[in-house]
Amino acid sequence: MCTRPACIVPSALNSGVPLPLKEQAQQASREQIMQMHPQMTDIQPPRQAADRPRSARHGHSCRAKAPFARLGIGPGAYEVSEMADDSALLAFRVEGQQEWTALDRRISDGWVEIAADILLLDPDVIFEFLQTHAVCVATECAPPYAMEFDTLGVRWSARLLENRDGEVRFGDGEWQHARLGIQAPKDGRARAIMVLLATTRDARARFEPHISNWARRIAQGVSVQPVI
C-alpha cells in the first residue's frame, strides 16, 4: 500500500492528482522491484549449499498471478510472479512458456537467491553444469565405448550402447540403463551426460555443494526488469 501523502506516487506528482488504487499498486510494485535492483549485483563469496527445510510445493507445477518481473540469468530469460494464494511465495516460468513452477522464495530473499533457485530447478542448467565441469579422464574406442569422468571429485562412468542406449554408474556401483531414442545426441560426451540425467533422479544432489555454489556465481549477474 502506498504511504506517500494523499497516496500520490511519483508518476502522478506532476499533476498532483491521486492515481486510482489499482494503478497505485502497480506503480508500488515497480518501485519495489527497482529498489531491489542494486542488490542483484552485490558480489558475495560462494558458500556451502544450505539444507534448510523447503516448502513441499518447491519445484512443482503451480498456479500463479500475472508476472511482475523478468529475470535475465546468463542466456536464459524467466518471468516471476507470486503464487495464486496468500503465501507470498514466488513462482517462475521460462519466458514464452505457460507452465509455472513454485519457488520457496519471497521477494525479501533477494534476487540473487531467487535466481540461483531458478537455475537449480531448470534441468537444462544441470546439463550445462556437467558440460562445463565433467572432465573425461578415460575413453575406449571399441564397444561398449566406455567413458570415465571426474566432476569436481565425483567419479562416474558411462557406456554408450547400440540403438542409442546407454548405461551410467557412480564409482564402482551398479550400472543403470537408459534408452534415449531419437533425442540421443551424436556427441559421445553429451550422450553420456543425458544418460546420467535419465538414470539418476538425484543427479543434482550427487554434485552438491558444487552445483549450488556454481548457480549462485552465475546468479550474481542476474538482471531484473519490471513487467508492466
N, C-alpha and C positions, 0 to 999 in steps of 0.2 A: 504494500500500500504506500502511496506517495506521501512523504512527510513534509513537503515544501509548503509554504504559506499558500492558502487558497487552492492547494493541490495543483499548482501550475508547474508543469515540467518544462525543461529547457526549450523545447521546440515551440512552446506557447508564450515564452517570456516577451517576445517582441510585440505580440498583440495584446498581452495582458488578459486574454480570455481563457478561462479554465477549459481543459480538454475533457471530452466525455470519459467516463470511468474506464471503458474498455481500452481507449487509446492511451490513457494514463498507465494502465497495467502493462501494455505492450512496450511503451517507452521505458518504464521502470525496468522491465526485463532486459531490454537492450542495454540500459545503463549498467545493470549488474554484470552482464557479460563483458562489457568493455572495461569495467573496473577491475575485473579479474585478469584481464589480458596481460598486465605486466608479470603476473605470477607464472605464466606459461613458459617464459624464457629464463626463469631463475635456474641457475646451474647448481644442481645438487649431486653430491657424490653417490655412486651406486651403493645400494645397501642389500643386505640379505633379504630374501623373499619372506614376507610376513605370513604367518599361518593363522591370521585372525579368522574367527567364525564368519561364514558367509551366509547371506540370505539364501534360502532354499530356491529362490527364483533366479539367482545369479546365473547367467549364461543360457537361460531358457527363453523360448519364444514368449512374447507378451503383447498386450495391447498398450498403446501409448497415445499421448496427446499430440498436438501439432508440434513439429520440430521448432526449436528456438535457437539452435546454434549449428554451425557447420564446422567440423574439425578437419584440418588437413594434417595427416600424420605420414611423413615420408611421401611416397607416391599415392597413398590412399586417401579417400575422402569419405567422411562419415557424417550423418545427421544425428543430433542428440535431442532428446525430448524427456519429459517426465512420464513415468508410467501412469496409466489411466486409473489411478486410485489416489488415496490421500497420503501415501507413504513418503512422497517427495523423492523417492528413488528414481534414478535415471534409466533411460533405455537408449539404444543406438541402433542404427541400421546403416549398411553400406549405401552411399549416395546412389540413387536411381533404383534401389530395390524397395520392396514393400514390407518385408517382414522385420519386426522389431525384436531385439534381444535385450533382456533385462540386465541391468548393471546394479551391483550392490554398492553404489556410489551416489553421493549427493553433490550439488554444486560446491558446497563448502569444503569438499575434499581437495579441490584444486584441479586444474585442467591436466597437469602432468600425470597425476594418479589416475584420473579418468581415462586419459589417452592410453596409458600403459595397460589398463584393464581391457580396453577395447582391442588393443593389439593381441593380448594374450587369448582373447576369445575368437580371434579370426584364424581359421585353420590355414589359410594361405600364408599367414605370418609365421606359423610354426614351420612350414615348409621352407620359407626364406631363411629362417634361423639355421636350419640344418644345411641348407645350400651353402651358407657362408661359414659355418663352424665345424662341419663334419669333415675331418681330414682323412683321406683314403690312405691307409698305411700298407695295404697289400691287395693285389688283384691276381686272378687266374684267368688266362686267355683260352681256357678249354672248359667245356661243360663240366659242372653247372655254373661256371663263371662266378666264382666266389669273390666277394669284396669285403675287406675289413676296414672299419672306420674307428677313429678316435675323436670323440666330440667333447672337448674340454675335460678329458679324463674318463669319459664314459665310453667303454668299448662295445661295439656291436658289429655284427656281420650280416651280409645279405648274399643270397644265391639267386641268380636270375635264371629261371627255368623256361621251358618251351611254352608256347601258347600264351605268352605274356604273363605267366605265373611267376611267383617269387616267394622266397622264404627269408625270414629275419630272426635273429636271436641276439640276446644280450649276454655278453661274456660266454660262458660255457652252458648256457641254458638251452631249453628245447627250442627246436625250430618251429616258427609259426608261419603258416601258409596263407597266401592271399592271391586272388585272381583279379588282376586289374582290367582285363579285357581291352577294349579298344581305346581306353583312356591311358594305357601304358605308354610313356614316352620312349623314344628310341635311345636317348642318352642313358647309359647304364647307371650313372650316379643319381640322376633324377628318378629313375625307376626304383632304385634301392630305397630312396627316401620315401617314395609313395607306398612301397610295400610296408615299410616301417609304420607309417601313419595308418595304413589299412589294418594292420595286425595288432597295434599297440594302443589300447584305449587310454592308457595313462601316459601317452608319449610326452606330454608337457612335463609331468611330474618326474619323468626319468632324467630330465636335463635341468632340474632346479638345483640351486637358485640362479643358475647362469641365464636361463631364458627370461626370468623376471627382471634381472638386472639389465639385460640387453634391451628389453622392451622399455624400461624406464629411460635408458640413454637415448633411444630413438624418440621417446615421448617428450624429451626436453625441447625438441624443436617444433612442437605442436603449434599450429596457427588456428585461431578461433575467429569466426565471423558470425555475427548475429543473422538469423533468418527472419526476414520481415514478412 
